[in-house]
Amino acid sequence: MCLNSSFPLLGRWEWRVLWTPSVGNPTEQKQYHMLGTHMQRAMLVLMLVCIPLAVLWANTETILLIVGQDHQIAAEAGKYALVMIPSLFAYGLLYSILRFLQTQNIVFPIMLSTAVISLLHVPLCWVLVFKSGLGIRGAALANSISYWINAVLLALYVKFSSSCSKTWTGFSSEALRNIPAFFKLSIPSACMLW
């Protein structure tokens, strides 16, 4: 329930937050550094959105029991969702970086990091589920680790690649401006697509 709804919501939310009418298209205006600023703003907003989603995930078992789900299923889903909470925050960061790179038609590093993570994820999941004895918690932990590694790999690419030198100029306090306007425009947009 929670897992099916939260990741798509974050993705749609971020897309609306990053490219609202108030933002415009920085590349058309030759303000390339604004892409980095918009990415930072999207990351901040998504981290804030992740907080209530994390509370929802933390209470998955209770919510499922309230709606009449079987106790065993609710308990296992609750365990899984609880360990998946860190992946929410990783996904918010990762999705922002993905959109930042895709906007610039930089897709090779995305493909490469996805391939690396896919190759690492299968053995990681196998070790955490079967060898460590974590079971369903191991599967959730493997997902969280994979999201975080992917986010870190792409963040390192953005920081050190010459391809992003015009668009990523470092952290800026400008990203903290107009946060209420971003929320005001993005909430209805995200809800319409949900």
C-alpha positions in Angstrom: 0.0 0.0 0.0 2.5 2.6 1.2 5.3 1.4 -1.1 3.0 1.4 -4.2 1.9 5.0 -3.5 5.0 6.8 -2.1 7.6 6.4 -4.8 5.4 7.4 -7.7 4.1 10.3 -5.6 7.7 11.5 -4.9 8.6 11.2 -8.6 5.5 13.1 -9.8 6.0 15.7 -7.0 9.6 16.3 -7.9 8.8 16.7 -11.6 6.2 19.3 -10.8 8.4 21.0 -8.2 11.3 21.3 -10.5 9.5 22.5 -13.6 6.7 24.7 -12.4 5.7 27.7 -14.5 7.5 30.0 -12.0 10.8 28.3 -12.8 10.7 28.6 -16.6 13.5 27.0 -18.6 16.9 28.1 -17.4 18.7 26.8 -20.5 16.6 29.0 -22.8 17.6 32.0 -20.7 21.2 30.9 -20.6 21.1 30.7 -16.8 22.6 27.3 -16.6 23.5 27.5 -12.9 19.8 27.8 -12.1 19.4 24.1 -13.0 21.6 23.2 -10.1 19.6 25.6 -7.9 16.3 24.1 -8.9 17.7 20.6 -8.3 18.7 21.7 -4.7 15.3 23.2 -4.1 13.6 20.0 -5.4 15.9 17.9 -3.1 15.0 20.1 -0.1 11.2 19.9 -0.8 11.3 16.2 -1.4 13.2 15.6 1.9 10.4 17.6 3.6 7.7 15.5 1.8 9.5 12.3 2.8 8.9 13.1 6.5 5.1 12.5 6.5 5.6 9.5 4.2 8.1 8.0 6.6 5.6 8.4 9.4 3.0 6.7 7.2 5.5 3.8 6.5 6.4 3.5 10.2 2.7 2.9 10.9 2.1 0.5 8.0 1.2 -2.5 10.3 -1.3 -0.5 12.3 -2.9 1.0 9.1 -3.2 -2.4 7.5 -4.8 -3.8 10.6 -7.3 -0.9 10.7 -8.4 -1.6 7.1 -8.9 -5.3 7.9 -5.7 -6.9 6.6 -4.7 -10.3 8.0 -2.5 -9.9 11.1 0.5 -11.9 9.7 0.5 -10.0 6.4 0.2 -6.7 8.2 3.1 -7.6 10.5 5.4 -8.6 7.6 4.5 -5.5 5.5 5.1 -3.4 8.6 8.6 -4.9 9.1 9.4 -4.3 5.4 8.1 -0.8 5.3 10.0 0.2 8.5 13.3 -0.9 7.0 12.5 0.8 3.7 12.1 4.2 5.3 15.8 5.3 4.5 15.2 4.5 0.8 12.5 7.2 0.7 15.1 9.9 1.3 17.6 8.2 -1.1 14.9 8.1 -3.8 14.0 11.7 -3.3 17.7 12.7 -3.8 18.2 10.2 -6.6 15.1 11.3 -8.6 16.2 14.9 -8.4 19.6 14.1 -9.7 18.1 11.9 -12.5 15.9 14.8 -13.7 18.8 17.2 -13.4 20.9 15.0 -15.7 18.1 14.1 -18.1 17.2 17.8 -18.5 20.8 18.2 -19.9 20.6 15.0 -22.1 23.2 13.4 -19.9 22.0 9.8 -19.8 25.2 7.6 -20.1 26.1 8.0 -16.4 22.5 7.2 -15.4 22.7 4.0 -17.5 26.1 3.1 -16.1 25.2 3.6 -12.5 22.0 1.7 -13.0 23.9 -1.2 -14.5 26.4 -1.2 -11.6 23.7 -1.1 -9.0 21.8 -3.8 -10.8 24.9 -6.0 -10.7 25.5 -5.3 -7.0 21.9 -5.5 -5.9 21.3 -9.2 -6.7 24.1 -10.6 -4.7 23.6 -8.0 -1.9 19.9 -9.0 -1.7 20.8 -12.7 -1.6 23.3 -12.2 1.2 21.0 -10.0 3.3 18.0 -12.2 2.8 19.4 -15.7 3.0 22.9 -15.6 4.5 22.3 -13.0 7.2 19.0 -14.4 8.2 17.3 -11.0 8.0 14.6 -12.4 5.6 12.1 -9.7 4.5 14.1 -7.1 6.4 17.2 -8.0 4.4 15.3 -7.4 1.1 14.2 -3.9 2.3 17.7 -3.2 3.5 19.2 -4.2 0.1 16.8 -1.9 -1.6 17.7 1.0 0.7 21.5 0.4 0.2 21.1 0.2 -3.6 19.1 3.5 -3.7 21.7 5.2 -1.6 24.7 3.9 -3.6 23.0 5.0 -6.8 22.3 8.4 -5.4 25.9 8.8 -4.2 27.4 7.6 -7.5 25.3 10.1 -9.5 26.0 12.9 -7.0 29.7 12.3 -7.4 29.3 12.4 -11.2 27.5 15.8 -11.0 30.1 17.2 -8.6 33.2 16.1 -10.5 32.1 15.9 -14.2 33.0 18.6 -16.6 29.6 17.9 -18.3 27.9 19.6 -15.3 30.4 22.4 -14.7 28.0 25.1 -16.0 24.9 23.7 -14.3 26.3 22.6 -10.9 28.2 25.5 -9.3 27.9 24.2 -5.7 25.3 24.6 -3.0 23.5 28.0 -3.0 21.3 29.7 -0.5 19.2 30.7 -3.5 17.7 27.2 -3.3 16.0 28.2 -0.1 14.1 31.0 -1.7 10.5 30.6 -3.0 10.0 27.3 -1.2 6.3 28.2 -0.3 5.7 29.1 -4.0 7.1 25.7 -5.0 4.8 23.9 -2.5 1.8 26.0 -3.6 2.3 25.1 -7.3 3.4 21.6 -6.8 0.8 20.2 -4.4 -2.1 20.4 -6.8 0.0 19.2 -9.7 1.2 16.2 -7.8 -2.3 15.3 -6.6 -3.8 15.6 -10.1 -1.3 13.1 -11.4 -1.6 10.7 -8.4 
